[in-house]
Amino acid sequence: MGSGKKAKNVGRSAKGKAKEVTGRVLGNESLEAKGRAEQMKGDAKQAVEKGKDTFKH
């Protein structure tokens, strides 16, 4: 997997986690939900990239 894509996906997951925690602390359900969604998107893209690597070998 390209290291740039991997870093971007990990960054997206981390950013989503930060939003989720901030939303929870502030009591902002919308921000918390957006954070969870962003985390899931990053995790899904990471899984796709791993799948591509599996089939390359």
PDB file of N, CA, C and O in Angstrom:
ATOM      1  N   MET A   1       0.848  -1.163   0.000  1.00  0.00           N
ATOM      2  CA  MET A   1       0.000   0.000   0.000  1.00  0.00           C
ATOM      3  C   MET A   1       0.888   1.219   0.000  1.00  0.00           C
ATOM      4  O   MET A   1       1.949   1.226   0.624  1.00  0.00           O
ATOM      5  N   GLY A   2       0.462   2.238  -0.691  1.00  0.00           N
ATOM      6  CA  GLY A   2       1.216   3.479  -0.716  1.00  0.00           C
ATOM      7  C   GLY A   2       1.256   4.105   0.671  1.00  0.00           C
ATOM      8  O   GLY A   2       0.232   4.224   1.343  1.00  0.00           O
ATOM      9  N   SER A   3       2.436   4.496   1.082  1.00  0.00           N
ATOM     10  CA  SER A   3       2.557   5.038   2.432  1.00  0.00           C
ATOM     11  C   SER A   3       1.779   6.342   2.583  1.00  0.00           C
ATOM     12  O   SER A   3       1.312   6.660   3.677  1.00  0.00           O
ATOM     13  N   GLY A   4       1.638   7.088   1.513  1.00  0.00           N
ATOM     14  CA  GLY A   4       0.860   8.326   1.571  1.00  0.00           C
ATOM     15  C   GLY A   4      -0.609   8.062   1.850  1.00  0.00           C
ATOM     16  O   GLY A   4      -1.228   8.752   2.660  1.00  0.00           O
ATOM     17  N   LYS A   5      -1.163   7.063   1.180  1.00  0.00           N
ATOM     18  CA  LYS A   5      -2.564   6.715   1.389  1.00  0.00           C
ATOM     19  C   LYS A   5      -2.769   6.155   2.792  1.00  0.00           C
ATOM     20  O   LYS A   5      -3.766   6.453   3.449  1.00  0.00           O
ATOM     21  N   LYS A   6      -1.824   5.347   3.240  1.00  0.00           N
ATOM     22  CA  LYS A   6      -1.922   4.761   4.572  1.00  0.00           C
ATOM     23  C   LYS A   6      -1.925   5.864   5.628  1.00  0.00           C
ATOM     24  O   LYS A   6      -2.742   5.846   6.548  1.00  0.00           O
ATOM     25  N   ALA A   7      -1.023   6.806   5.494  1.00  0.00           N
ATOM     26  CA  ALA A   7      -0.937   7.906   6.453  1.00  0.00           C
ATOM     27  C   ALA A   7      -2.208   8.753   6.426  1.00  0.00           C
ATOM     28  O   ALA A   7      -2.693   9.187   7.471  1.00  0.00           O
ATOM     29  N   LYS A   8      -2.735   8.982   5.245  1.00  0.00           N
ATOM     30  CA  LYS A   8      -3.952   9.778   5.118  1.00  0.00           C
ATOM     31  C   LYS A   8      -5.131   9.080   5.798  1.00  0.00           C
ATOM     32  O   LYS A   8      -5.926   9.723   6.483  1.00  0.00           O
ATOM     33  N   ASN A   9      -5.241   7.773   5.609  1.00  0.00           N
ATOM     34  CA  ASN A   9      -6.328   7.011   6.224  1.00  0.00           C
ATOM     35  C   ASN A   9      -6.193   6.970   7.741  1.00  0.00           C
ATOM     36  O   ASN A   9      -7.185   7.109   8.456  1.00  0.00           O
ATOM     37  N   VAL A  10      -4.981   6.780   8.233  1.00  0.00           N
ATOM     38  CA  VAL A  10      -4.751   6.765   9.673  1.00  0.00           C
ATOM     39  C   VAL A  10      -5.049   8.151  10.250  1.00  0.00           C
ATOM     40  O   VAL A  10      -5.641   8.273  11.322  1.00  0.00           O
ATOM     41  N   GLY A  11      -4.635   9.179   9.532  1.00  0.00           N
ATOM     42  CA  GLY A  11      -4.917  10.545   9.965  1.00  0.00           C
ATOM     43  C   GLY A  11      -6.402  10.832  10.028  1.00  0.00           C
ATOM     44  O   GLY A  11      -6.874  11.490  10.956  1.00  0.00           O
ATOM     45  N   ARG A  12      -7.142  10.339   9.042  1.00  0.00           N
ATOM     46  CA  ARG A  12      -8.595  10.536   9.016  1.00  0.00           C
ATOM     47  C   ARG A  12      -9.233   9.849  10.216  1.00  0.00           C
ATOM     48  O   ARG A  12     -10.136  10.405  10.842  1.00  0.00           O
ATOM     49  N   SER A  13      -8.770   8.641  10.542  1.00  0.00           N
ATOM     50  CA  SER A  13      -9.311   7.920  11.698  1.00  0.00           C
ATOM     51  C   SER A  13      -9.008   8.666  12.992  1.00  0.00           C
ATOM     52  O   SER A  13      -9.866   8.775  13.867  1.00  0.00           O
ATOM     53  N   ALA A  14      -7.787   9.179  13.111  1.00  0.00           N
ATOM     54  CA  ALA A  14      -7.397   9.912  14.316  1.00  0.00           C
ATOM     55  C   ALA A  14      -8.182  11.216  14.445  1.00  0.00           C
ATOM     56  O   ALA A  14      -8.608  11.587  15.538  1.00  0.00           O
ATOM     57  N   LYS A  15      -8.368  11.897  13.334  1.00  0.00           N
ATOM     58  CA  LYS A  15      -9.136  13.144  13.334  1.00  0.00           C
ATOM     59  C   LYS A  15     -10.588  12.861  13.741  1.00  0.00           C
ATOM     60  O   LYS A  15     -11.198  13.628  14.486  1.00  0.00           O
ATOM     61  N   GLY A  16     -11.120  11.760  13.243  1.00  0.00           N
ATOM     62  CA  GLY A  16     -12.485  11.371  13.599  1.00  0.00           C
ATOM     63  C   GLY A  16     -12.612  11.055  15.079  1.00  0.00           C
ATOM     64  O   GLY A  16     -13.601  11.418  15.714  1.00  0.00           O
ATOM     65  N   LYS A  17     -11.616  10.381  15.626  1.00  0.00           N
ATOM     66  CA  LYS A  17     -11.628  10.056  17.052  1.00  0.00           C
ATOM     67  C   LYS A  17     -11.592  11.339  17.881  1.00  0.00           C
ATOM     68  O   LYS A  17     -12.295  11.453  18.885  1.00  0.00           O
ATOM     69  N   ALA A  18     -10.780  12.292  17.464  1.00  0.00           N
ATOM     70  CA  ALA A  18     -10.694  13.568  18.176  1.00  0.00           C
ATOM     71  C   ALA A  18     -12.043  14.289  18.155  1.00  0.00           C
ATOM     72  O   ALA A  18     -12.479  14.830  19.171  1.00  0.00           O
ATOM     73  N   LYS A  19     -12.697  14.293  16.997  1.00  0.00           N
ATOM     74  CA  LYS A  19     -14.013  14.930  16.894  1.00  0.00           C
ATOM     75  C   LYS A  19     -15.025  14.226  17.791  1.00  0.00           C
ATOM     76  O   LYS A  19     -15.833  14.869  18.461  1.00  0.00           O
ATOM     77  N   GLU A  20     -14.970  12.904  17.793  1.00  0.00           N
ATOM     78  CA  GLU A  20     -15.913  12.132  18.606  1.00  0.00           C
ATOM     79  C   GLU A  20     -15.739  12.466  20.088  1.00  0.00           C
ATOM     80  O   GLU A  20     -16.721  12.710  20.789  1.00  0.00           O
ATOM     81  N   VAL A  21     -14.508  12.477  20.558  1.00  0.00           N
ATOM     82  CA  VAL A  21     -14.238  12.767  21.963  1.00  0.00           C
ATOM     83  C   VAL A  21     -14.635  14.200  22.303  1.00  0.00           C
ATOM     84  O   VAL A  21     -15.238  14.446  23.348  1.00  0.00           O
ATOM     85  N   THR A  22     -14.301  15.140  21.431  1.00  0.00           N
ATOM     86  CA  THR A  22     -14.665  16.539  21.665  1.00  0.00           C
ATOM     87  C   THR A  22     -16.180  16.687  21.738  1.00  0.00           C
ATOM     88  O   THR A  22     -16.702  17.389  22.604  1.00  0.00           O
ATOM     89  N   GLY A  23     -16.875  16.031  20.835  1.00  0.00           N
ATOM     90  CA  GLY A  23     -18.333  16.081  20.838  1.00  0.00           C
ATOM     91  C   GLY A  23     -18.916  15.499  22.108  1.00  0.00           C
ATOM     92  O   GLY A  23     -19.889  16.025  22.649  1.00  0.00           O
ATOM     93  N   ARG A  24     -18.322  14.413  22.588  1.00  0.00           N
ATOM     94  CA  ARG A  24     -18.800  13.781  23.815  1.00  0.00           C
ATOM     95  C   ARG A  24     -18.580  14.712  25.016  1.00  0.00           C
ATOM     96  O   ARG A  24     -19.464  14.872  25.858  1.00  0.00           O
ATOM     97  N   VAL A  25     -17.400  15.316  25.080  1.00  0.00           N
ATOM     98  CA  VAL A  25     -17.078  16.218  26.193  1.00  0.00           C
ATOM     99  C   VAL A  25     -17.998  17.436  26.198  1.00  0.00           C
ATOM    100  O   VAL A  25     -18.457  17.868  27.255  1.00  0.00           O
ATOM    101  N   LEU A  26     -18.262  17.978  25.033  1.00  0.00           N
ATOM    102  CA  LEU A  26     -19.092  19.178  24.931  1.00  0.00           C
ATOM    103  C   LEU A  26     -20.594  18.868  24.941  1.00  0.00           C
ATOM    104  O   LEU A  26     -21.419  19.777  25.039  1.00  0.00           O
ATOM    105  N   GLY A  27     -20.933  17.605  24.840  1.00  0.00           N
ATOM    106  CA  GLY A  27     -22.336  17.233  24.779  1.00  0.00           C
ATOM    107  C   GLY A  27     -22.960  17.516  23.423  1.00  0.00           C
ATOM    108  O   GLY A  27     -24.177  17.660  23.310  1.00  0.00           O
ATOM    109  N   ASN A  28     -22.120  17.596  22.390  1.00  0.00           N
ATOM    110  CA  ASN A  28     -22.570  17.887  21.034  1.00  0.00           C
ATOM    111  C   ASN A  28     -22.710  16.561  20.273  1.00  0.00           C
ATOM    112  O   ASN A  28     -21.728  16.021  19.763  1.00  0.00           O
ATOM    113  N   GLU A  29     -23.931  16.054  20.207  1.00  0.00           N
ATOM    114  CA  GLU A  29     -24.170  14.763  19.569  1.00  0.00           C
ATOM    115  C   GLU A  29     -23.844  14.776  18.078  1.00  0.00           C
ATOM    116  O   GLU A  29     -23.387  13.771  17.532  1.00  0.00           O
ATOM    117  N   SER A  30     -24.074  15.900  17.424  1.00  0.00           N
ATOM    118  CA  SER A  30     -23.800  16.020  15.997  1.00  0.00           C
ATOM    119  C   SER A  30     -22.303  15.864  15.716  1.00  0.00           C
ATOM    120  O   SER A  30     -21.911  15.125  14.813  1.00  0.00           O
ATOM    121  N   LEU A  31     -21.474  16.560  16.490  1.00  0.00           N
ATOM    122  CA  LEU A  31     -20.028  16.474  16.313  1.00  0.00           C
ATOM    123  C   LEU A  31     -19.529  15.066  16.629  1.00  0.00           C
ATOM    124  O   LEU A  31     -18.645  14.544  15.950  1.00  0.00           O
ATOM    125  N   GLU A  32     -20.099  14.464  17.655  1.00  0.00           N
ATOM    126  CA  GLU A  32     -19.728  13.098  18.033  1.00  0.00           C
ATOM    127  C   GLU A  32     -20.048  12.121  16.898  1.00  0.00           C
ATOM    128  O   GLU A  32     -19.239  11.246  16.586  1.00  0.00           O
ATOM    129  N   ALA A  33     -21.213  12.266  16.288  1.00  0.00           N
ATOM    130  CA  ALA A  33     -21.616  11.400  15.182  1.00  0.00           C
ATOM    131  C   ALA A  33     -20.732  11.619  13.955  1.00  0.00           C
ATOM    132  O   ALA A  33     -20.360  10.665  13.273  1.00  0.00           O
ATOM    133  N   LYS A  34     -20.400  12.876  13.681  1.00  0.00           N
ATOM    134  CA  LYS A  34     -19.518  13.164  12.548  1.00  0.00           C
ATOM    135  C   LYS A  34     -18.146  12.538  12.764  1.00  0.00           C
ATOM    136  O   LYS A  34     -17.532  12.034  11.824  1.00  0.00           O
ATOM    137  N   GLY A  35     -17.674  12.572  13.993  1.00  0.00           N
ATOM    138  CA  GLY A  35     -16.383  11.960  14.318  1.00  0.00           C
ATOM    139  C   GLY A  35     -16.409  10.460  14.104  1.00  0.00           C
ATOM    140  O   GLY A  35     -15.474   9.896  13.536  1.00  0.00           O
ATOM    141  N   ARG A  36     -17.474   9.807  14.556  1.00  0.00           N
ATOM    142  CA  ARG A  36     -17.591   8.357  14.348  1.00  0.00           C
ATOM    143  C   ARG A  36     -17.637   8.022  12.865  1.00  0.00           C
ATOM    144  O   ARG A  36     -17.014   7.059  12.418  1.00  0.00           O
ATOM    145  N   ALA A  37     -18.384   8.827  12.101  1.00  0.00           N
ATOM    146  CA  ALA A  37     -18.491   8.595  10.651  1.00  0.00           C
ATOM    147  C   ALA A  37     -17.132   8.747   9.978  1.00  0.00           C
ATOM    148  O   ALA A  37     -16.775   7.955   9.105  1.00  0.00           O
ATOM    149  N   GLU A  38     -16.379   9.757  10.380  1.00  0.00           N
ATOM    150  CA  GLU A  38     -15.063   9.987   9.791  1.00  0.00           C
ATOM    151  C   GLU A  38     -14.104   8.840  10.127  1.00  0.00           C
ATOM    152  O   GLU A  38     -13.299   8.422   9.294  1.00  0.00           O
ATOM    153  N   GLN A  39     -14.205   8.347  11.346  1.00  0.00           N
ATOM    154  CA  GLN A  39     -13.382   7.201  11.741  1.00  0.00           C
ATOM    155  C   GLN A  39     -13.717   5.989  10.887  1.00  0.00           C
ATOM    156  O   GLN A  39     -12.819   5.303  10.399  1.00  0.00           O
ATOM    157  N   MET A  40     -14.990   5.724  10.706  1.00  0.00           N
ATOM    158  CA  MET A  40     -15.406   4.562   9.928  1.00  0.00           C
ATOM    159  C   MET A  40     -14.946   4.688   8.480  1.00  0.00           C
ATOM    160  O   MET A  40     -14.543   3.699   7.866  1.00  0.00           O
ATOM    161  N   LYS A  41     -15.003   5.887   7.940  1.00  0.00           N
ATOM    162  CA  LYS A  41     -14.563   6.111   6.562  1.00  0.00           C
ATOM    163  C   LYS A  41     -13.064   5.819   6.432  1.00  0.00           C
ATOM    164  O   LYS A  41     -12.637   5.160   5.483  1.00  0.00           O
ATOM    165  N   GLY A  42     -12.276   6.307   7.379  1.00  0.00           N
ATOM    166  CA  GLY A  42     -10.839   6.046   7.363  1.00  0.00           C
ATOM    167  C   GLY A  42     -10.530   4.567   7.505  1.00  0.00           C
ATOM    168  O   GLY A  42      -9.657   4.044   6.813  1.00  0.00           O
ATOM    169  N   ASP A  43     -11.240   3.889   8.401  1.00  0.00           N
ATOM    170  CA  ASP A  43     -11.032   2.457   8.609  1.00  0.00           C
ATOM    171  C   ASP A  43     -11.421   1.654   7.367  1.00  0.00           C
ATOM    172  O   ASP A  43     -10.742   0.691   7.008  1.00  0.00           O
ATOM    173  N   ALA A  44     -12.513   2.052   6.714  1.00  0.00           N
ATOM    174  CA  ALA A  44     -12.963   1.349   5.515  1.00  0.00           C
ATOM    175  C   ALA A  44     -11.951   1.504   4.381  1.00  0.00           C
ATOM    176  O   ALA A  44     -11.640   0.540   3.682  1.00  0.00           O
ATOM    177  N   LYS A  45     -11.447   2.708   4.208  1.00  0.00           N
ATOM    178  CA  LYS A  45     -10.453   2.926   3.148  1.00  0.00           C
ATOM    179  C   LYS A  45      -9.172   2.158   3.444  1.00  0.00           C
ATOM    180  O   LYS A  45      -8.520   1.648   2.533  1.00  0.00           O
ATOM    181  N   GLN A  46      -8.817   2.080   4.717  1.00  0.00           N
ATOM    182  CA  GLN A  46      -7.629   1.320   5.116  1.00  0.00           C
ATOM    183  C   GLN A  46      -7.817  -0.162   4.758  1.00  0.00           C
ATOM    184  O   GLN A  46      -6.892  -0.805   4.261  1.00  0.00           O
ATOM    185  N   ALA A  47      -9.000  -0.692   5.011  1.00  0.00           N
ATOM    186  CA  ALA A  47      -9.290  -2.086   4.700  1.00  0.00           C
ATOM    187  C   ALA A  47      -9.219  -2.337   3.193  1.00  0.00           C
ATOM    188  O   ALA A  47      -8.716  -3.374   2.759  1.00  0.00           O
ATOM    189  N   VAL A  48      -9.717  -1.399   2.401  1.00  0.00           N
ATOM    190  CA  VAL A  48      -9.665  -1.537   0.939  1.00  0.00           C
ATOM    191  C   VAL A  48      -8.213  -1.590   0.474  1.00  0.00           C
ATOM    192  O   VAL A  48      -7.854  -2.427  -0.354  1.00  0.00           O
ATOM    193  N   GLU A  49      -7.386  -0.702   1.002  1.00  0.00           N
ATOM    194  CA  GLU A  49      -5.970  -0.683   0.617  1.00  0.00           C
ATOM    195  C   GLU A  49      -5.267  -1.984   1.014  1.00  0.00           C
ATOM    196  O   GLU A  49      -4.436  -2.491   0.261  1.00  0.00           O
ATOM    197  N   LYS A  50      -5.587  -2.517   2.169  1.00  0.00           N
ATOM    198  CA  LYS A  50      -5.005  -3.785   2.601  1.00  0.00           C
ATOM    199  C   LYS A  50      -5.440  -4.916   1.681  1.00  0.00           C
ATOM    200  O   LYS A  50      -4.649  -5.802   1.356  1.00  0.00           O
ATOM    201  N   GLY A  51      -6.709  -4.882   1.259  1.00  0.00           N
ATOM    202  CA  GLY A  51      -7.214  -5.886   0.334  1.00  0.00           C
ATOM    203  C   GLY A  51      -6.484  -5.815  -1.004  1.00  0.00           C
ATOM    204  O   GLY A  51      -6.180  -6.849  -1.600  1.00  0.00           O
ATOM    205  N   LYS A  52      -6.208  -4.622  -1.472  1.00  0.00           N
ATOM    206  CA  LYS A  52      -5.477  -4.460  -2.728  1.00  0.00           C
ATOM    207  C   LYS A  52      -4.070  -5.064  -2.600  1.00  0.00           C
ATOM    208  O   LYS A  52      -3.587  -5.731  -3.515  1.00  0.00           O
ATOM    209  N   ASP A  53      -3.429  -4.824  -1.468  1.00  0.00           N
ATOM    210  CA  ASP A  53      -2.097  -5.381  -1.239  1.00  0.00           C
ATOM    211  C   ASP A  53      -2.120  -6.901  -1.232  1.00  0.00           C
ATOM    212  O   ASP A  53      -1.201  -7.542  -1.741  1.00  0.00           O
ATOM    213  N   THR A  54      -3.149  -7.466  -0.667  1.00  0.00           N
ATOM    214  CA  THR A  54      -3.267  -8.927  -0.603  1.00  0.00           C
ATOM    215  C   THR A  54      -3.305  -9.530  -1.993  1.00  0.00           C
ATOM    216  O   THR A  54      -2.661 -10.549  -2.245  1.00  0.00           O
ATOM    217  N   PHE A  55      -4.049  -8.916  -2.897  1.00  0.00           N
ATOM    218  CA  PHE A  55      -4.187  -9.460  -4.241  1.00  0.00           C
ATOM    219  C   PHE A  55      -3.001  -9.150  -5.149  1.00  0.00           C
ATOM    220  O   PHE A  55      -2.859  -9.768  -6.204  1.00  0.00           O
ATOM    221  N   LYS A  56      -2.156  -8.214  -4.765  1.00  0.00           N
ATOM    222  CA  LYS A  56      -0.979  -7.906  -5.566  1.00  0.00           C
ATOM    223  C   LYS A  56       0.077  -8.989  -5.450  1.00  0.00           C
ATOM    224  O   LYS A  56       0.874  -9.188  -6.367  1.00  0.00           O
ATOM    225  N   HIS A  57       0.084  -9.681  -4.340  1.00  0.00           N
ATOM    226  CA  HIS A  57       1.152 -10.681  -4.096  1.00  0.00           C
ATOM    227  C   HIS A  57       0.723 -12.018  -4.491  1.00  0.00           C
ATOM    228  O   HIS A  57       1.485 -12.975  -4.359  1.00  0.00           O
TER     229      HIS A  57
END
